């Protein structure tokens, strides 16, 4: 693992710490994270809803509001077309329920990953038209669905696209496209699909109010939807800065006390019972259960759970999702094991990339398994399900390799393709698979600065004694996630009194006893037991902050991420 240290302006850090009444090391951390003045720090920590940007500043919003208002007046059937992952499902549930409460006739369409694939399809548009739909509103998709939107236009349907993915060169002929990448200010920390749905709903509620169409019995009640926004935003790995941070911070608070039967049942089956919910709870407990249905087939049960208003039916749906999640976990492990065994035979040890395919590997589990293989091998990995004449694949990168950029060079080979630097989905003819493997490897070999090791970005160098005073001030930066990662600190030249495998986790974890004079701390390093032989009496140790739950209460603590022989740090 490569260690890289953030730059710190010491004078600015001292001034910021003094202005905030915090220890110098807190000031250094804040400056390392880009803060320059007390006001920006306070605004970040408070994350107040009044600081959210005005949704009317989104290009195309006013046209969407007028069309929704027309649909309400004329009693038109409006279809919310979402996606089968947690972001798309929460977005569809939020906008579907919110617009229905606002007086619109709503139906919701979610594609089946296995039979429909991603996005809005022409066949789905035609089916919706047959059912009497005259207006389609997409959430978490649509901006790349040129053919489907053209079909809608030809059949007399209007389409409002709300999406957060990068804009293609050729945009579909929708009535309006609401996308954060249309505006520089919104594009700095683009909301997830559910965030865009929330801003559309908020603007429409205001539009109704402006037109004196909101009754006392139908108040905005926007705060009730914030838990959905938090779940979808975290699950989609959206940057937790700007508006996203506010929505997630507030959403987690409302999620802890939500009265919605579906969310309450989801929390219960996920064994979340505390008065506070962390971003980690969402990412590792709630979101996988919502995603499980869509990975194995129809995402219908997950959507039904989110929309459920009956405790008994919600409980049954939650149990069903739990069983699907267990099945997903078992299938993921099985696929990963098959892939690791297969690469031993098919992939050279000197190869920089891994490309593997097998007949009918579950396409909904390919991304999860590719991520595990990439993490294990430290090589960019693309796994394919061979389905007749097509190979449907999902890829995950490793090190500093930009997977999306590399695949863009090969795009003429694909029948479909999309993604970003670290992950991508693609489909190509089966007979092109070997050619694809060779050409992707050639691109990786041609990278002059190719690095397979992951990078550890260090915020701060501290002493063992600093950990106690830093834990709570730094925990105020929660929730952690994309663009607001958990603090990473390094203790240089620390003495190791003892290090041994723990009794839990199959003895894969290490328990460290660190010493500095009279100060002694015992810390855990997950998955570090295989490196026991590397430990010396004095080391540089990298740690991260995490929140531990006990009887519903959260306390900050430190966990060891990495270690190395002591070096002289020139910072």
LOTORNU-269194 format. One record per residue (C-alpha): x, y, z; residue in three letters. Coordinates in steps of 0.001 Angstrom, whole numbers, padded with zeros to 6 digits, always signed. Each point is the difference from the previous one (the first is absolute). Example, Ala and Ser with C-alpha at 12.3 -4.5 7.8 and 13.67 -1.06 7.14 Angstrom:
REM LOTORNU-269194
+012300-004500+007800ALA/+001370+003440-000660SER/
***
This chain:
REM LOTORNU-269194
+000000+000000+000000UNK/+001383+003385-001051UNK/-000132+002767+002604UNK/-000561+003556-001188UNK/-000233+002949+002390UNK/-002316+002974-000421UNK/+001594+003456-000069UNK/-000540+002120+003118UNK/+000512+003767+000264UNK/+001264+000166+003593UNK/-000669+003735+000484UNK/-003547-000286-001260UNK/-000557-003104+002156UNK/+001175+001831+003145UNK/-002265+002974-000730UNK/-003016-002205-000753UNK/+000506-002078+003158UNK/+000249+003174+002075UNK/-003142+001531-001537UNK/-001974-003189+000659UNK/+001416-000570+003483UNK/+001277-003443-001020UNK/+003363-001774+000411UNK/+002620+000744-002652UNK/-000300-003497-001477UNK/-003700+000586-000700UNK/+000943+003146-001888UNK/+002581-001953-001970UNK/-002583-002633-000922UNK/-002496+002612-001158UNK/+002573+001770-002155UNK/+001087-003350-001445UNK/-003652-000524-001027UNK/-000175+003391-001706UNK/-001691+002182+002636UNK/+001305+003565+000244UNK/-002284+001850+002408UNK/-002186-000693+003071UNK/-003272+000726-001838UNK/+000571-002751-002572UNK/+000800-002464+002798UNK/-003105+000901+002001UNK/-002236-000201-003071UNK/+001435-003402-000881UNK/-000539-001409+003494UNK/-003470+001469+000486UNK/-001213-001151-003445UNK/-003216+002030+000291UNK/-002870-000528-002427UNK/-000309+003746-000584UNK/+003397-000148-001698UNK/-001309-002261-002775UNK/+000145+001561-003463UNK/-003197+001189-001654UNK/-001244-002798-002296UNK/-001326+002627-002413UNK/+003616+000760-000918UNK/+000160-003412-001710UNK/-000319+000450-003744UNK/-003233-001380-001375UNK/-001788-000016+003360UNK/-002677+002595-000793UNK/-001067-001834-003149UNK/-000305-003245+001994UNK/-002145+001694+002661UNK/-002421+001440-002539UNK/-000386-003401-001695UNK/-000620-001786+003326UNK/-002574+002616+000927UNK/-001745-000563-003331UNK/-000028-003755+000611UNK/-001581+000610+003390UNK/-002692+002282-001421UNK/-000869-002373-002846UNK/+000146-003178+002071UNK/+002659-001552-002235UNK/+001651-003280+000936UNK/+003682+000709+000695UNK/+002651-002736+000092UNK/+003044+000261+002272UNK/+002743-002069-001663UNK/+002821-000903+002360UNK/+002830-002487+000351UNK/+000484-003293+001840UNK/+002749+001144+002404UNK/-000433+001735+003358UNK/+000379+003478-001490UNK/-002532-000617-002761UNK/-002436-001735+002346UNK/+000059+002700+002665UNK/-000337+002657-002717UNK/-003001-001738-001538UNK/-001640-000545+003391UNK/+000606+003613+001025UNK/-001304+001638-003161UNK/-002807-002504-000526UNK/-001361+000405+003491UNK/+000641+003747+000109UNK/-001758+000748-003295UNK/-002895-002293+000906UNK/-000431+001913+003261UNK/+000058+003186-002100UNK/-003001-001095-002038UNK/+001501-001750-003041UNK/-000992-003422-001332UNK/+003209-002033+000250UNK/+001314-003358-001143UNK/+003581-001148+000594UNK/+002148-002024-002396UNK/+003251-001695+001053UNK/+001897-002089-002582UNK/+001079-003576+000691UNK/+003806-000190-000077UNK/+000015-003507-001456UNK/-002603+000436-002751UNK/-000049+003746-000706UNK/+003458+001234+000919UNK/+000742+003535+001165UNK/-002022+003053-000894UNK/-003203+000810-001833UNK/-000725-002262-002961UNK/-002248+000589-003070UNK/-002038-003097+000869UNK/-000720+001406+003461UNK/-001075+003319-001518UNK/-002395-001747-002375UNK/-001486-002040+002843UNK/-000492+003131+002120UNK/-001696+001737-002935UNK/-002424-002935-000337UNK/-000891+000432+003678UNK/-000975+003612-000588UNK/+003159+001768+001188UNK/+000491+003415-001611UNK/+002931+001301+002076UNK/+003202-001795+001025UNK/+002329+001296+002700UNK/+003313-001839+000250UNK/+002028-000184+003177UNK/+003631-001152+000156UNK/-000019-000711-003749UNK/-001184+001317-003334UNK/+002783+002277-001166UNK/+001539-002801-002095UNK/-003277-001632-001068UNK/-000213+001656-003411UNK/-001992-002729-001749UNK/-002585-000324+002783UNK/-000632+003754+000157UNK/-000304+000145-003786UNK/-002588-002793+000219UNK/-001913+001956+002625UNK/+000027+003132-002153UNK/-001262-001904-003041UNK/-002840-001441+002073UNK/-001035+003395+001349UNK/+001405-000326+003536UNK/+001899+002809+001714UNK/+003157-000920+001908UNK/+001554+001868+002914UNK/+003495-001329+000694UNK/+001504+000322+003461UNK/+003406-001634+000075UNK/+003416+000532+001518UNK/+002218-001917-002406UNK/+002418+001693-002391UNK/-001628+001551-003055UNK/+000614-001835-003282UNK/+000959+001857-003179UNK/-003483-000529-001423UNK/-002858+000743+002370UNK/-003421-001686-000296UNK/-002915+002179-001236UNK/-001666+000316+003404UNK/-002340+002836+000951UNK/+002633+001039+002539UNK/+003163-001466+001557UNK/+000815+000775+003630UNK/+003584-001025+000650UNK/+002609+001512+002356UNK/+002653-000234-002719UNK/-001956+002649-001920UNK/+001170+002560+002552UNK/+003512+000585+001340UNK/-001141+000814+003536UNK/-002128-003159+000298UNK/+002620-002147-001720UNK/+002652+000563+002692UNK/-001730-002504+002285UNK/-002798-001444-002153UNK/-002947-001499+001903UNK/-000827-003661-000452UNK/-003118-000973-001934UNK/-002055+000129+003191UNK/+001353+003471+000744UNK/-001166+001252-003391UNK/-003417-001556+000629UNK/-000174+001764+003370UNK/+000783+003392-001511UNK/-002672-000513-002671UNK/-002568-000910+002647UNK/+000996+002951+002197UNK/-000313+002394-002926UNK/-003386-001469-000999UNK/-001367+000325+003535UNK/+001040+003656-000065UNK/-001562+000378-003464UNK/-003317-001336+001316UNK/+000193+002358+002934UNK/+000689+002927-002322UNK/-003116-000916-001999UNK/-002115-000412+003168UNK/-000432-003721-000665UNK/+001393-001353+003274UNK/-002717-000833+002504UNK/+000402-000204+003774UNK/-000458-003758-000222UNK/+002916-000303-002434UNK/+002942+001885+001505UNK/+003442-000215-001636UNK/+001305-002498+002598UNK/+003341-000019-001838UNK/+001937-000955+003121UNK/-001687-003414-000036UNK/+001802-000781-003267UNK/+003512+000788+001243UNK/+000699-003582+001204UNK/-000498-001229-003573UNK/+002407+002679-001225UNK/+002624-001037+002544UNK/-000238-003691-000924UNK/+000172+000543-003759UNK/+002781+002590+000178UNK/+002253-002141+002182UNK/-000733-003162-001978UNK/+000908+001711-003282UNK/+003310+001289+001427UNK/-000862+003611-000794UNK/+002437+002596+001409UNK/-001003+000890+003557UNK/+000678+003700-000349UNK/-002198+002985-000824UNK/-003711-000756-000284UNK/+000612-003750+000261UNK/+001569+000343+003434UNK/-002963+002025+001257UNK/-002542-002459-001393UNK/+001827-003033+001388UNK/+000784+001512+003405UNK/-003617+001051+000505UNK/-001336-003144-001644UNK/+001864-002281+002396UNK/-001502+001868+002946UNK/-003531-000410-001380UNK/+000694-003625-000945UNK/+000687-000819+003653UNK/-003518+001040+000967UNK/-001975-000599-003207UNK/-003540-001288+000349UNK/-000204-001366-003556UNK/-000786-003733+000368UNK/+002306-001065-002841UNK/+003062+001824+001306UNK/-000725-001110+003568UNK/-000211-003648-001138UNK/+003199+000365-002044UNK/+001842+001360+003029UNK/-001298-002786+002217UNK/+001004-002811-002360UNK/+003414+001684-000357UNK/+000378-000007+003812UNK/+000182+003788+000274UNK/-001627+000979+003263UNK/+001942+003013+001280UNK/-001115+003598+000263UNK/+002668+000982-002505UNK/+000748-001464-003423UNK/+003367+000321-001710UNK/+000923+000113-003648UNK/+001669-003370+000504UNK/-003335-001465+001157UNK/-001561+001096-003271UNK/+002883-001128-002197UNK/+000506-003422+001561UNK/-003434-000917+001385UNK/-002929+001809-001596UNK/+001183+000533-003578UNK/+001135-003615-000654UNK/-003429-001297+000973UNK/-001727+002455-002333UNK/+002441-000861-002789UNK/-000332-003767+000468UNK/-003366-000307-001759UNK/+001159+001835-003110UNK/+003235-001964-000165UNK/-001834-003316-000118UNK/-002979+000973-002141UNK/-002901+002376+000539UNK/+000531+002949+002352UNK/-003759+000090+000582UNK/+000105-001283+003603UNK/+002477+002739+000996UNK/-002144+002732-001547UNK/-003119-001480+001593UNK/+001722+000073+003385UNK/+000967+003673-000355UNK/-003580+000890-000912UNK/-001670-002240+002564UNK/-002389+001672+002437UNK/-000920-003156+001929UNK/+002284-001353+002738UNK/-000939-003644-000524UNK/+000617-000035-003752UNK/+003165+002073+000486UNK/+001356-002566+002461UNK/-000654-002851-002472UNK/+001705+001892-002820UNK/+003004+000752+002214UNK/+000373-003706+000822UNK/-000180-000773-003730UNK/+002763+002536-000737UNK/+002107-001490+002783UNK/-000232-003440-001613UNK/+000880+001480-003392UNK/+002983+001787+001521UNK/+001288-003242+001496UNK/-000428-001669-003382UNK/+001820+002936-001624UNK/+002878-000302+002478UNK/+000385-003722-000596UNK/-000154+000441-003774UNK/+002509+002828+000115UNK/+002477-002114+001975UNK/-000483-002949-002342UNK/+000518+002134-003112UNK/+003061+001650+001507UNK/+001544-003377+000842UNK/-000669-001274-003521UNK/+001594+003118-001481UNK/+003113-000286+002188UNK/+000408-003658-000954UNK/-000533+000802-003674UNK/+002588+002771-000080UNK/+002655-002375+001353UNK/-000349-001907-003284UNK/-000829+002736-002505UNK/+001799+003145+001188UNK/+003784+000388+000002UNK/+001578+001131+003287UNK/+001699+002751-002012UNK/-003302+001333-001301UNK/-001126+003398+001242UNK/-003700-000705-000568UNK/-002510-002802+000572UNK/-002707-000755-002564UNK/-002068-003147+000555UNK/-003280-001351-001310UNK/-002187-002995+000726UNK/-003346-001183-001292UNK/-002896+001433+002001UNK/+001970+001509+002865UNK/-002729+002020+001806UNK/+000249+003437-001588UNK/-001383+001698+003116UNK/+002981-001266+002021UNK/+002767+000716-002507UNK/+000872+003434+001379UNK/+000217-001218+003589UNK/+002225-002927-000985UNK/+002156+002171-002277UNK/+000569+002368+002903UNK/+001124-002881+002218UNK/+002311-001426-002689UNK/+001509+003431-000695UNK/+000602+000494+003724UNK/+001586-003458+000337UNK/+002205+000135-003099UNK/+000539+003782-000024UNK/-000773-000083-003724UNK/-002808+001702-001943UNK/-002605-002720-000522UNK/-002857-000514-002450UNK/-002283-003023+000400UNK/-002470-001114-002665UNK/-003116-002115-000098UNK/-000077-001807-003369UNK/-003618+000091-001124UNK/-000408-001431-003497UNK/+001701+002285-002507UNK/+000584+002775+002558UNK/+002412+000426+002902UNK/-001453+002236+002728UNK/+002734+001359+002243UNK/+000755+002093+003053UNK/+003414+001393+000871UNK/+001788+001452+003010UNK/+003331+001775-000035UNK/+003015-000230+002302UNK/+002885+002313+000802UNK/+000107+003129-002165UNK/-001378-001587-003187UNK/-002880+002018-001500UNK/-002258-002804-001196UNK/-002549+002238-001707UNK/+002664+001825-002016UNK/+001548-003281-001104UNK/-003348-001478-001023UNK/-000869+003195-001891UNK/+002860-000803-002386UNK/-001686-003353-000690UNK/-003587+001266-000223UNK/-000520-001024-003668UNK/+000197-003616+001208UNK/-002990+000397+002343UNK/-003718-000170-000571UNK/-000461+001988+003233UNK/+002378+001646+002425UNK/+000043+002428+002920UNK/+001679+000705+003317UNK/+002721+002069+001638UNK/+003669-000207+000947UNK/-000413-002790+002536UNK/-002938-002014-001343UNK/-001690-000750-003314UNK/-002621-002154-001643UNK/+000260-001226-003592UNK/-001410-002465-002512UNK/+001774-001382-003070UNK/-000299-002963-002384UNK/+001360-003203+001505UNK/+002313-000484-002971UNK/+001741+003283+000864UNK/+000806-000983+003585UNK/+003548-001253-000611UNK/+000753+003072-002092UNK/-001331+002182+002812UNK/+002199-001762+002558UNK/+003110+000558-002146UNK/-000723+003643-000762UNK/-000849+000931+003604UNK/+003264-001596+001133UNK/+001899+001933-002690UNK/-001476+003257+001272UNK/+001000-000831+003577UNK/+003529-000968-001085UNK/+000303+003291-001886UNK/-000695+002034+003151UNK/+003411+001452+000976UNK/-001031+000738+003597UNK/-002178-003071+000587UNK/-000220-000740+003725UNK/-001857-003053+001245UNK/+000232+000849+003666UNK/-002782+001936+001665UNK/+000722+003413+001442UNK/-000407+001157+003577UNK/-000542+003747+000213UNK/+001268+001162+003401UNK/-001641+003008+001652UNK/+002199+000487+003003UNK/+003123-001123+001856UNK/-000648-000324+003742UNK/+001326-001547+003178UNK/-001659-002843+001865UNK/-001151+002471+002628UNK/-001837+002131-002571UNK/-002544-002707-000771UNK/-002090+000607+003105UNK/-000480+003729-000580UNK/-000534-000298-003758UNK/-002680-002709-000100UNK/-003088+002054+000813UNK/+000876+003204-001914UNK/+000731-002019-003118UNK/-003120-002146+000468UNK/-002004+003222-000437UNK/+000882-000269-003705UNK/-002304-003045-000311UNK/-001558-001399-002111UNK/+003085-001244-001824UNK/-000001-001275-003553UNK/+000952+001094-003507UNK/+001834+003381-000034UNK/-000196+000063+003813UNK/+001946-003092+000953UNK/+000545-001103+003558UNK/+003078+001750+001486UNK/+003269-001868-000520UNK/+002849+000733+002402UNK/+003570-001237+000259UNK/+001955-000540+003207UNK/+003689-000096-000931UNK/+002605-002068+001856UNK/-002466-001406+002517UNK/+001057-002879+002260UNK/-001850-003304-000371UNK/-000302-001732+003339UNK/-001860-002990-001392UNK/-001783-001163-003147UNK/-001915-003240-000377UNK/-002973-001443-001894UNK/-003372+000491+001655UNK/-002307-002874+000854UNK/-002764+001426-002198UNK/-000228+000157-003785UNK/+001753-003323-000492UNK/+003192+001504+001389UNK/+000279+002277-003034UNK/+000189+003147+002096UNK/+002888+001353+002058UNK/-000124+001527+003458UNK/+002735+002593+000512UNK/+001252+001439+003281UNK/+001622+003387-000750UNK/+002191+001818+002516UNK/+001264+003555+000406UNK/+001505+000594+003417UNK/-002799-000490+002497UNK/-002673-000039-002720UNK/-001265-003399-001069UNK/-002747-000786-002516UNK/-001365-003262-001347UNK/-001234+000179-003593UNK/-001277-002460-002617UNK/+001136-000373-003598UNK/-002562-001882-002113UNK/+001416-002575-002391UNK/+003606+000705+000996UNK/+000809-003339+001678UNK/+001785-001377-003124UNK/+002530+002825+000424UNK/+000950-000910+003554UNK/+003558-000841-001058UNK/+000521+003595-001242UNK/-000448+001557+003432UNK/+003024+001501+001736UNK/+000431+001714+003354UNK/-000332+003446-001562UNK/-002223+000866-002963UNK/-001978+002691-001781UNK/-003673-000817+000472UNK/-002958+001329-002013UNK/-003395+000158+001720UNK/-003529+000998-000923UNK/-002873+001319+002069UNK/-003161-002070+000279UNK/-003156+000107+002078UNK/-000766-002952+002266UNK/-003526-000735+001184UNK/-000822-001384+003441UNK/-003577-000185+001319UNK/-001136+002595-002522UNK/+002784+002480+000758UNK/+002869+000870-002340UNK/+003524+000753+001155UNK/+002984+000899-002209UNK/+002956-002377-000022UNK/+003091-000732-002070UNK/+000853-002975-002208UNK/+003370-000841-001562UNK/-000038+000011-003807UNK/+003639-000601-000880UNK/+003527+000028+001390UNK/+003543+000150-001307UNK/+003583+000221+001276UNK/+000701+003401+001511UNK/+001090+002680-002439UNK/+001076+003578+000459UNK/-003031+002055-001046UNK/+000834+003246-001765UNK/-003270+001884+000223UNK/
***
